[in-house]
Amino acid sequence: MAWQAAARRMIAEEGASVLVTVADLRGSAPREAGAKMLVSARGAEGSIGGGHLEYAAIDAARRLLADPGAPAVHTLTLPLGPALGQCCGGSVDLVFERLSGGAAPSWLGDWEAAAREGADRVVVTRLAPEGAPKAILDRDALARSALPNAVRSAAGRMLSGTVGTEALLVAEPGGPAYMLERLSEPVERLHLFGAGHVGRAIVRALAPLPFRVTWIDGRAEMFPAELPDNVAVCPALQPRLEVDRAEPGDLFLVMTHSHPLDLEICERVLRRGDFRFLGLIGSATKRARFASRLRARGLSEAVIARLTCPVGVPGISGKRPAIIAASVAAQLLAVVEAARSSDFLSSAEG
């Protein structure tokens, strides 16, 4: 869900809504910190975990909407145990923000603009006592801010990636409480070569996931007219040259209509060496043939070993494009999660 667009629609149609955010958690919980849900008098969009937790949150949000004297920002801690009919065993801190007045709050547009820019930002919300509207800060603005030291320190760690969460609550003893949110979850850059049936299915599968896809094919007519927001098409006459435009740490998927072109692209990626993942659609036989040809072109066994083929989660053998796409999406998420865990542990140790 693009929650900002949903918030605008709810405000326009019903005059008010409540934004519910998982601001912090302890132990096991059904959703991660930063998960959001919008609640209006008639409906709800998004999810903070489902089940009785969500029922309780919707009920609390609607009571906030029905009480004009209630604070615009409210925090609620819910244990995820028998009282809620859930067995996660942890607890969550939920922040409820009433969005009302017939117009979307100004910070909503600021949030959308900053997200489009893709720059590092932290969103700071003062919870209690209620303060100014949200502040959306980059590193320089954070350093100049008058926020309490504990808040600035935590926000700085969040921006640097040494805080392994997308949201958290911070308060100094005797001072106000704040919710900190990373503007958006880290987005991985994926270069997808090939606009055939499987390529199209992968684009659809990745649409709601944290990937920014550059979709490359020499046949401009192969791209659909409508694209997900996270996809940019590149009708390149020489697709292999687009490898050089990638940034260090990017991901690559190769599935063009031509085996010789697949080989050229894979060789170019392997030779640059600074990629995170290179996946090639095909069978074990295709991989063996490619490995032989790459070996003949002077690539070492260690370099060739970084070529993943077949792609997808082992054990899923379906050949339908949608099945392949689901398997590949799961594999990419696993690669990304493993890399992020490694990066986080390294930064924490450092």
C-alpha positions in Angstrom: 0.0 0.0 0.0 1.2 3.5 -0.8 0.0 4.7 2.6 0.4 8.4 1.8 -2.0 8.2 -1.2 -4.4 6.1 0.9 -4.2 8.8 3.7 -5.1 11.6 1.2 -8.0 9.6 -0.1 -9.4 8.8 3.3 -9.1 12.4 4.4 -10.8 13.6 1.2 -13.6 11.1 1.4 -14.3 10.9 5.1 -12.6 14.1 6.6 -10.3 12.1 8.9 -8.2 9.0 9.4 -5.8 7.7 11.9 -2.3 6.6 11.0 -1.2 3.6 13.2 2.6 2.9 13.3 4.5 0.1 15.0 6.9 2.4 16.8 8.9 -0.1 18.7 8.7 -3.8 19.8 10.2 -6.2 22.3 10.5 -9.9 21.7 8.5 -11.6 18.9 5.9 -9.6 17.0 3.9 -10.2 13.8 5.3 -7.1 12.0 8.5 -5.1 12.0 8.9 -1.7 13.6 7.8 0.9 11.1 4.8 -1.1 9.8 1.8 1.1 9.2 -2.0 0.9 9.0 -4.6 3.6 8.2 -8.0 3.5 9.9 -11.1 5.5 9.1 -14.6 5.3 10.4 -15.5 3.0 7.6 -12.4 1.0 6.7 -8.8 0.2 7.1 -5.8 -0.2 4.8 -2.4 -1.7 5.4 -1.5 -4.1 8.2 0.4 -4.1 11.5 0.2 -7.8 11.9 -3.4 -9.0 11.7 -5.4 -11.0 14.3 -6.5 -9.5 17.6 -3.6 -7.0 17.7 -5.1 -5.4 14.6 -8.6 -5.6 15.9 -7.5 -3.8 19.1 -5.6 -1.2 17.1 -8.6 -0.5 14.8 -10.9 -0.2 17.8 -8.5 2.3 19.5 -8.2 4.3 16.3 -11.9 4.6 15.9 -12.4 5.7 19.5 -9.8 8.4 18.8 -11.7 9.5 15.7 -15.0 9.6 17.7 -13.6 11.8 20.5 -12.9 15.3 19.4 -11.3 16.1 22.8 -8.8 13.2 22.5 -5.1 14.1 21.9 -4.1 14.1 18.2 -1.2 11.7 19.0 -1.6 8.7 21.3 0.7 5.9 22.3 -0.5 2.4 23.3 1.6 -0.6 24.4 0.0 -4.0 23.8 1.4 -7.3 25.1 1.1 -10.1 22.5 -0.1 -12.8 24.8 -3.3 -14.6 25.8 -5.2 -11.3 26.5 -5.1 -10.6 22.8 -5.4 -14.2 21.7 -1.9 -14.1 20.2 1.1 -16.3 21.1 4.0 -14.1 19.8 5.2 -13.5 23.4 6.5 -10.0 22.8 4.9 -6.6 23.0 4.5 -3.6 20.6 4.3 0.1 21.1 1.8 1.6 18.7 1.6 5.3 17.9 -1.8 6.7 16.7 -1.9 10.0 14.8 -5.2 11.6 13.9 -5.1 13.1 10.4 -8.1 15.4 10.2 -9.3 18.9 9.2 -10.4 18.1 5.7 -6.9 18.5 4.2 -3.7 16.3 4.3 -1.1 17.6 6.7 1.8 19.5 5.1 4.4 17.0 6.3 2.7 14.3 4.2 3.8 16.1 1.0 7.3 16.7 2.5 7.5 12.9 3.2 6.5 12.0 -0.3 9.0 14.5 -1.9 11.9 13.3 0.3 11.0 9.6 -0.6 11.1 10.4 -4.3 14.5 12.0 -3.9 15.8 8.8 -2.3 18.0 10.7 0.1 18.7 9.6 3.7 16.2 11.2 6.1 14.9 10.5 9.5 11.4 11.5 10.5 11.1 12.7 14.1 7.6 12.9 15.7 7.3 14.4 19.2 4.7 12.3 21.1 4.2 13.6 24.6 3.6 16.3 25.4 2.4 17.1 21.9 4.8 19.4 20.1 5.4 20.7 16.6 4.6 18.8 13.4 6.9 16.1 12.2 10.5 17.1 11.3 12.0 15.4 8.3 15.8 15.8 8.7 18.9 14.9 6.8 22.3 14.6 8.6 23.1 18.3 8.4 19.6 19.4 9.7 19.8 16.8 12.4 23.2 18.2 13.6 21.7 21.7 13.7 18.5 20.7 15.5 17.6 21.5 19.1 16.5 17.9 19.7 17.6 16.3 23.0 21.0 14.6 22.8 19.5 11.1 23.2 17.2 11.7 20.2 19.9 13.2 18.0 22.2 10.3 18.8 19.6 7.7 18.1 18.6 9.4 14.8 22.2 9.7 13.8 22.7 5.9 14.3 19.5 5.3 12.3 20.8 7.3 9.4 24.2 5.6 9.5 22.6 2.1 9.5 23.9 1.1 12.9 20.4 0.8 14.2 18.9 -2.3 12.8 15.2 -1.1 12.8 13.1 1.2 10.8 11.4 2.8 13.8 12.0 3.2 17.5 10.9 5.3 20.5 13.3 7.5 22.4 12.9 9.6 25.5 15.2 11.2 28.0 14.3 10.9 31.7 11.8 13.5 32.5 11.6 14.8 28.9 9.3 14.3 26.0 9.0 11.1 24.0 9.8 10.9 20.3 9.2 8.4 17.6 12.0 8.1 15.1 11.5 6.6 11.6 13.8 5.9 8.8 12.2 7.7 5.8 12.0 4.5 3.8 13.4 1.1 4.0 16.6 0.6 2.1 16.0 -0.1 -1.6 18.1 -2.5 -3.5 19.1 -1.7 -7.1 18.3 -4.6 -9.5 19.2 -4.7 -13.2 16.9 -7.0 -15.0 18.0 -8.0 -18.6 15.1 -9.4 -20.6 11.5 -8.4 -21.1 10.0 -11.7 -22.0 7.3 -13.6 -20.1 9.5 -14.4 -17.1 10.9 -10.9 -17.0 7.4 -9.5 -16.9 6.4 -11.8 -14.1 9.4 -10.9 -12.1 8.6 -7.2 -12.5 5.1 -7.8 -11.2 6.4 -9.9 -8.3 8.9 -7.2 -7.2 6.4 -4.3 -7.5 5.5 -4.2 -3.8 9.0 -5.2 -2.6 12.0 -2.9 -1.7 13.7 -3.0 -5.1 14.4 -0.4 -7.7 14.4 -2.2 -11.0 16.2 -1.0 -14.2 14.6 -3.2 -16.9 16.8 -3.6 -19.9 16.0 -5.0 -23.4 17.0 -4.0 -26.9 13.4 -4.5 -28.1 11.5 -1.4 -27.0 8.2 -2.9 -28.0 8.5 -5.6 -25.4 7.9 -3.3 -22.5 4.3 -3.0 -21.2 2.6 0.4 -21.4 1.9 0.4 -17.6 4.8 -0.1 -15.2 5.1 -0.4 -11.4 6.4 2.7 -9.7 9.7 1.0 -8.8 10.6 0.2 -12.4 12.4 2.2 -15.1 12.8 0.8 -18.6 16.0 1.0 -20.6 15.5 0.1 -24.3 19.2 -0.2 -25.0 20.6 -1.1 -28.4 23.6 -2.8 -26.7 22.2 -4.2 -23.4 25.6 -5.5 -22.3 27.0 -1.9 -22.1 24.4 -1.1 -19.4 26.3 -3.3 -17.0 28.9 -0.5 -16.7 26.3 1.9 -15.5 25.5 -0.1 -12.4 26.8 0.9 -9.0 28.8 -1.3 -6.6 26.7 -3.8 -4.7 23.9 -3.9 -7.3 22.0 -7.1 -8.2 21.7 -8.6 -11.7 19.2 -10.9 -13.3 19.9 -12.1 -16.9 17.1 -13.7 -19.0 17.3 -12.2 -22.5 16.0 -13.9 -25.7 19.6 -14.8 -26.8 22.0 -17.2 -25.1 25.1 -15.4 -26.7 23.8 -12.1 -25.3 23.2 -13.7 -21.9 26.8 -14.9 -22.0 28.1 -11.4 -22.9 26.2 -9.8 -20.0 27.2 -12.4 -17.5 30.9 -12.1 -18.5 30.8 -8.3 -18.1 29.2 -8.5 -14.7 31.7 -11.2 -13.5 34.6 -9.2 -14.7 33.6 -6.0 -12.8 33.3 -8.1 -9.7 31.7 -5.6 -7.3 28.1 -6.9 -7.6 26.1 -8.5 -4.9 24.2 -11.1 -6.9 24.2 -12.4 -10.5 21.4 -14.7 -11.5 21.0 -16.4 -14.9 17.8 -18.1 -15.9 18.3 -21.6 -17.2 19.2 -25.2 -16.3 22.3 -26.8 -14.8 23.2 -27.8 -18.3 23.2 -24.1 -19.4 25.3 -23.2 -16.5 27.9 -25.9 -17.3 28.1 -24.6 -20.9 28.4 -21.0 -19.8 31.1 -22.0 -17.2 33.1 -23.7 -19.9 32.9 -20.7 -22.2 33.8 -18.3 -19.4 36.7 -20.5 -18.4 37.9 -20.4 -22.0 37.7 -16.6 -21.9 40.1 -16.5 -18.9 37.8 -16.2 -15.9 38.9 -18.1 -12.8 36.8 -20.8 -11.1 36.3 -18.5 -8.1 34.9 -15.8 -10.3 32.6 -18.2 -12.2 31.4 -19.7 -8.9 29.6 -16.4 -8.3 27.2 -17.0 -11.2 23.9 -18.4 -9.9 22.1 -20.6 -12.4 19.4 -21.9 -12.2 17.9 -19.0 -10.3 15.2 -19.3 -7.7 14.8 -21.1 -4.3 16.0 -24.7 -4.5 13.1 -27.2 -4.4 10.7 -25.1 -6.4 10.5 -26.8 -9.8 7.5 -25.1 -11.4 8.1 -23.6 -14.8 5.2 -21.2 -15.0 6.5 -17.6 -15.2 4.6 -16.6 -12.0 6.1 -19.5 -10.1 9.6 -18.7 -11.3 9.1 -15.1 -10.4 7.9 -15.9 -6.9 10.9 -18.2 -6.4 13.4 -15.6 -7.7 11.8 -12.8 -5.5 12.2 -15.0 -2.4 15.9 -15.7 -3.4 16.6 -12.0 -3.9 15.1 -11.2 -0.5 17.2 -13.9 1.1 20.4 -12.5 -0.5 19.5 -8.9 0.6 18.6 -10.0 4.2 21.9 -11.9 4.5 23.9 -9.0 3.3 22.1 -6.5 5.5 22.7 -8.7 8.6 26.3 -9.0 7.7 26.6 -5.2 7.2 24.8 -4.5 10.5 27.0 -6.9 12.4 30.1 -5.3 10.9 29.0 -1.8 11.7 28.1 -2.8 15.3 31.4 -4.4 15.9 33.2 -1.4 14.4 
